[in-house]
Amino acid sequence: MKYLIKYFIDFTVLVFLYVFVFLKRWRTQGRDRLLVNTLMYAYLSLVLYFTMMPVVVSIPSMLDHPYKPMNLVPFIDVSLGRGDFFRQVFLNVIMTLPFGFLFPLTQDKRAKFGVTVLFCFFMSLGIELLQPFFDRSSDITDLITNAIGGVLGYGLYVVFKPVTFWILERLKTR
């Protein structure tokens, strides 16, 4: 039960931020912007859930354990046959596919490929650098596979751009 309360606190903070900070601003930009930004916010909240939560209740004890440096040997689990490495690689790629798709939609001038991948990399780097503070491990392989996921997500964005913009245009006119 205590474990669920920790997550409940984090999700309460995320909902509070959405309702009282972002929703008002996004609603004035139109339904299309509201939809895209809300989807990105929900996606980033899920990434936070899977990579770092619980956060709020962990802040007081963030420095109570030694910082474990990032593993800087790419794909060491694969080469040593440790754990379920294919599953981990697959999940890391899948985790950032939505970022590669949604990020260009959140940009007013429609972000280009390089900008999208760079922001995806920076998001992943931020997560990997912060994870040890929450007593989690961090790995260069995650950075690489997350960037690959961003690239593939951007590819999906390019493929589905006509349909996506058609849907967003219909939301504007309603």
C-alpha positions in Angstrom: 0.0 0.0 0.0 2.8 2.4 0.9 4.4 1.7 -2.5 1.1 2.7 -4.3 0.9 5.9 -2.3 4.3 7.0 -3.5 3.2 6.7 -7.1 -0.2 8.3 -6.3 1.7 11.4 -5.0 3.7 11.7 -8.2 0.7 11.3 -10.5 -1.2 13.8 -8.4 1.6 16.3 -9.0 1.5 15.5 -12.7 -2.2 16.0 -12.9 -2.0 19.2 -10.9 0.7 20.6 -13.3 -1.4 19.6 -16.3 -4.7 21.1 -15.1 -3.4 24.3 -13.5 -0.4 25.1 -15.6 -0.5 23.6 -19.1 -4.2 23.0 -19.9 -5.1 26.7 -19.7 -2.2 27.7 -22.1 -2.8 24.8 -24.5 -6.6 25.3 -24.7 -6.1 28.9 -26.0 -4.0 27.6 -28.9 -6.8 25.5 -30.3 -8.0 21.9 -30.2 -5.3 20.6 -32.4 -2.5 22.0 -30.2 -4.3 20.8 -27.1 -4.5 17.3 -28.4 -0.9 17.1 -29.5 0.5 18.7 -26.4 -1.7 16.6 -24.1 -0.5 13.4 -25.9 3.1 14.5 -25.5 2.5 15.3 -21.8 0.8 11.9 -21.2 3.7 10.2 -23.1 6.4 12.0 -21.0 4.5 11.1 -17.8 4.6 7.5 -18.8 8.3 7.7 -19.6 8.8 9.2 -16.1 6.7 6.4 -14.6 8.8 3.6 -16.2 12.2 5.2 -15.8 12.3 7.2 -12.5 9.2 7.1 -10.4 8.5 7.5 -7.5 10.2 10.9 -7.6 8.6 13.3 -5.1 8.9 11.0 -2.1 12.4 10.0 -3.2 13.8 13.5 -3.2 14.7 13.6 0.5 16.8 10.4 0.2 18.3 11.0 -3.2 21.8 11.6 -1.8 21.6 8.8 0.8 23.4 6.2 -1.5 26.5 6.4 -3.6 26.1 7.6 -7.2 26.7 4.7 -9.5 28.3 5.9 -12.7 26.9 5.1 -16.1 28.0 1.9 -17.8 29.9 3.2 -20.8 30.4 -0.1 -22.6 27.7 -0.2 -25.3 25.7 -3.4 -25.5 27.8 -5.2 -22.8 24.7 -7.2 -21.7 24.3 -8.4 -25.3 28.0 -9.4 -25.6 28.1 -11.1 -22.2 24.7 -12.7 -22.6 23.4 -11.2 -19.3 19.7 -10.9 -18.5 17.0 -10.5 -21.1 19.0 -8.1 -23.2 16.9 -8.3 -26.4 13.8 -7.4 -24.4 15.6 -4.4 -22.9 16.9 -3.2 -26.2 13.4 -3.6 -27.8 11.7 -1.8 -25.0 14.1 1.1 -25.1 13.5 1.5 -28.8 9.8 1.3 -28.3 9.8 3.7 -25.4 11.1 6.6 -27.6 9.1 5.9 -30.8 6.3 8.2 -29.6 8.8 11.0 -28.9 10.1 10.9 -32.5 6.5 11.0 -33.8 5.0 13.6 -31.4 7.9 16.0 -31.0 7.7 17.5 -34.5 4.0 18.0 -34.0 4.5 20.0 -30.9 6.8 22.5 -32.7 5.3 25.5 -34.4 7.8 25.4 -37.3 7.7 21.6 -37.5 11.0 20.3 -36.2 13.4 18.7 -38.6 15.0 15.3 -38.3 18.2 16.4 -36.6 16.4 18.5 -34.0 14.0 15.7 -33.1 16.8 13.2 -32.7 18.9 15.6 -30.7 16.0 16.4 -28.3 15.3 12.7 -28.0 18.9 12.1 -27.1 18.9 14.9 -24.5 15.7 13.5 -22.9 17.3 10.1 -22.7 20.6 11.5 -21.4 18.7 13.5 -18.7 17.0 10.3 -17.6 20.2 8.3 -17.6 22.1 10.9 -15.6 19.2 11.2 -13.0 18.4 7.5 -12.6 21.3 6.8 -10.2 19.9 9.4 -7.8 16.8 7.2 -7.6 18.9 4.1 -7.0 18.6 2.8 -10.6 21.3 1.9 -13.0 22.2 3.8 -16.1 23.6 2.5 -19.3 25.0 3.9 -22.6 23.1 1.2 -24.4 19.9 2.9 -23.3 21.0 6.2 -24.9 21.8 4.5 -28.1 18.6 2.5 -28.3 16.5 5.4 -27.3 18.0 7.5 -30.0 17.2 4.7 -32.5 13.7 4.8 -31.2 13.5 8.5 -31.9 14.8 8.0 -35.4 12.2 5.3 -36.1 9.5 7.5 -34.5 10.4 10.4 -36.8 10.2 7.9 -39.7 6.7 7.1 -38.7 5.9 10.8 -38.4 7.1 11.3 -42.0 5.1 8.3 -43.3 1.9 9.4 -41.4 2.3 13.1 -41.8 -0.5 13.6 -44.4 -3.0 11.7 -42.3 -1.9 13.3 -39.1 -2.1 16.8 -40.5 -5.5 16.0 -42.1 -6.8 15.0 -38.7 -5.3 18.1 -37.0 -6.8 20.4 -39.6 -10.3 18.9 -39.0 -9.9 19.6 -35.3 -9.1 23.3 -36.1 -12.3 23.8 -38.0 -14.6 22.4 -35.4 
